[in-house]
Amino acid sequence: MARFYRYRLPPWARRCIIVIEKITLPILVFQLIRTLLFPTSLDVFLTGFFAGLFFAFYFEWI
């Protein structure tokens, strides 16, 4: 399996990844609170998506 190296990307793509990495946790917290208050199928799906994205950045899979 080829490892993903973000430093091989163009500078604009690296900046996009860094910005997404920084805003993932606040969006995840907001979505988690929203899911606890108003649980819908879409909210549960979005919470799982953002949690997966956060853990992917945390464990440096991306």
C-alpha positions as MATLAB code, in Angstrom:
seq = 'MARFYRYRLPPWARRCIIVIEKITLPILVFQLIRTLLFPTSLDVFLTGFFAGLFFAFYFEWI';
ca = [
       0.000    0.000    0.000;
       1.443    3.358   -0.990;
       1.690    5.877    1.804;
       0.180    9.304    1.269;
       2.795   12.072    1.511;
       1.205   15.470    1.843;
       4.538   17.191    1.190;
       4.547   15.937   -2.405;
       1.393   17.924   -3.097;
       1.378   21.439   -4.539;
       1.435   24.237   -1.949;
      -2.236   25.160   -2.490;
      -3.334   21.577   -1.849;
      -1.207   21.368    1.313;
      -2.818   24.573    2.598;
      -6.283   23.132    1.936;
      -5.440   19.975    3.883;
      -4.054   22.009    6.795;
      -7.181   24.183    6.918;
      -9.455   21.138    6.834;
      -7.371   19.537    9.572;
      -7.709   22.612   11.797;
     -11.485   23.057   11.395;
     -12.421   19.390   11.787;
     -12.511   19.368   15.612;
     -14.780   22.439   16.068;
     -17.175   21.124   13.418;
     -17.154   17.695   15.079;
     -17.978   19.194   18.494;
     -20.781   21.312   17.030;
     -22.206   18.346   15.137;
     -22.006   16.116   18.213;
     -23.968   18.643   20.292;
     -26.503   19.020   17.485;
     -26.875   15.239   17.232;
     -27.455   14.915   20.970;
     -30.136   17.642   20.924;
     -31.890   16.903   17.603;
     -30.992   13.385   16.455;
     -31.815   12.709   12.829;
     -30.346   10.209   10.412;
     -28.426   12.942    8.620;
     -26.947   14.253   11.885;
     -25.780   10.799   12.901;
     -24.235   10.264    9.468;
     -22.457   13.646    9.556;
     -21.180   13.032   13.082;
     -19.728    9.695   12.004;
     -18.181   11.267    8.913;
     -16.522   14.086   10.857;
     -15.375   11.684   13.580;
     -13.792    9.459   10.932;
     -12.135   12.460    9.290;
     -10.840   13.694   12.646;
      -9.366   10.299   13.532;
      -7.824    9.998   10.076;
      -5.975   13.271   10.652;
      -5.148   12.350   14.263;
      -3.564    9.028   13.331;
      -1.914   10.672   10.283;
      -3.674    8.472    7.731;
      -4.200   11.648    5.701;
];
